[in-house]
Amino acid sequence: MPWRRFLVFNALGAALWVGLWTTLAYVAGTHITAIYDEITRYQLYALLALGAPVAALALRHLLRRRHQD
C-alpha cells in the first residue's frame, strides 16, 4: 500500500477512535453514579463468569499434563 494512502486512512482511523472514546467518556461522566451502581450490582456475576472459564482451562491443563506423564 502506498504510504500516502496509508497515512490518510491511519489519520482517519485515529480521529474516529479518539472521537468515539471522547464521546463515550463524556456520556459516562455525566452518568457516573448510575454506571457505578450497575457495576457494583453485577460485580460478583462478572467475576464468576470470568473465573469459570479460567478455572476450566487450568483444570484442563493439569489433566493433560498428568495424562502425558
C-alpha positions, 0 to 999 in steps of 0.5 A, a space after each residue: 500500500 502506498 504510504 500516502 494512502 496509508 497515512 490518510 486512512 491511519 489519520 482517519 482511523 485515529 480521529 474516529 477512535 479518539 472521537 468515539 472514546 471522547 464521546 463515550 467518556 463524556 456520556 459516562 461522566 455525566 452518568 457516573 453514579 448510575 454506571 457505578 451502581 450497575 457495576 457494583 450490582 453485577 460485580 460478583 456475576 462478572 467475576 464468576 463468569 470470568 473465573 469459570 472459564 479460567 478455572 476450566 482451562 487450568 483444570 484442563 491443563 493439569 489433566 493433560 499434563 498428568 495424562 502425558 506423564 
